[in-house]
């Protein structure tokens, strides 16, 4: 029977009729506390709303109408399953790899034209044949028969690695990058690439080779980046798992803007390239993205682990067992806008605060903290070390006057900034980084995790290059609007984006929960407790032609 609620928590609920199980787009202010109350009273939300219009009036924002645009899905529809559930179906032969591949290609055909997430897609017949081969052979690993697309910064044998640049457009990889090789060894079927900004610079996925990737919750908006294509593929159910990478929020920002999870692992946990310089630059890392922390853990099991050819490796494993813990007694520090240093668009901090209230309801002790380090020093250290790293990777294409003409302005800025630095300036930047690492270590002796918003702005118009200002504060570089992610990135800490709901206009947002080096599993446990209580990724984007 339908269930009707007239009033709960701080909401006046004027109309809400639905059938359980349910998953409602609880957009608003105290939505999470309401959902937790209903959950504790036995009302689940793992299904979908059928033909529901929900009108909420909160104490903070009155008379805003939200619409759930979801449909009932069969529990056996493969692309609606989590990666682990899909793996179980494949293991039990309740579904074939061919059926999964057929569903994947049908979804891509139906949806990708609107969002431009998957690029360099392989031939359909070849993929079906590879799936049939997977069905005919013993299971190779935990990803056996699962389709995956690789972020277009990494080499996958036989596929182009354009990096979104016309300089490298059409360049076909002759071998797999280390991470891609691990995915294949685990049985994944590589179907193509996911779109990325040119050279991965800027958290907005557009480039002159493949075009712009659009946010499925509002096609006029950015999907974020640089793992924007991967995030959109997950939120639109084209894929169940995706790889990403994160230097300056490239996993966290698109995860936040697409209502999914993304983990930036402890630096060194997931080894990167086995070629080029591998000792000096410790800002970027590869990592997993998915619609649940459990799926994140499953992919991390494949990606993680040291390689004898890559220094600074970490050997942690065992991310899956006992992930279901509770938050009772967990101490969490809330850093907000870093004492006003990081300007935020209206509504972001309020929505994040609601999420903190839910963490408190789940048993965590949440405490607001003063800024633990000078933001200007962090920015100085970050910009110098980042430009120095990018200079080392791209000096050759800058030195060539012909290829320089094809470089993205952001890359030219980074290279020229790097060229202006002295050795002593680079050393001084690393000293600041070292001081912040020690300060953070002292904080983690008191707190299990720290929290910041994952981004300072809502998804902005897709035809922008980047925001010019935030809440009246001018942005002095192409990447200043992403400054909130650098306390984590600068010192290589693990951080998990958790989805926390939507703006009044239906745009997604997230929080980054971070901890000390090696706390990856602990963060996934926190994330899983959050996911059990909220299940935000089940709030699907508006229908884009899903089949």
Secondary structure, DSSP 8 states (H G I E B T S, - for coil): --EE-SEETTEEEEE-EE-SS------SSSHHHHHHHHHHTT---SS--SS-EEEEE-SSS-SEEEE-------TT-GGGS-HHHHHHHHHTTSS-HHHHHHHHHHHHHHHHHHH--EES---HHHHHHHHHHHHHS---STTTT-EEEEETTS--TTSB--TT-TTTTT-B-SS--HHHHHHHHTT-EEEEEE---GGG-SSS-EETTTEE-EETTEEEEE--SSSHHHHHHHHTTS-SEEEEEESSSTTHHHHHHTT-EEEE--TTSB---SSS--SS--S-EEEEEESSHHHHHHHHHHH-B--TTSSS-------STT-----TT-EEEE-TTTTTTS---TTHHHHHHHHHHHHHHTT-EEEE---SS-HHHHHHHHHHHHHHHHHHHHHHHHHSHHHHTTS-HHHHHHHHHHHT--HHHHHHHHHHHHHHHHHHHHHHTT-SEEEEES-SS---BTT-SS-SEETTEE-SSTTGGGGGGHHHHTTT--EEEEEEEE-TTS-EEEEEEE-STT-HHHHHHHHHHHHHHH-GGGS--S-SS--
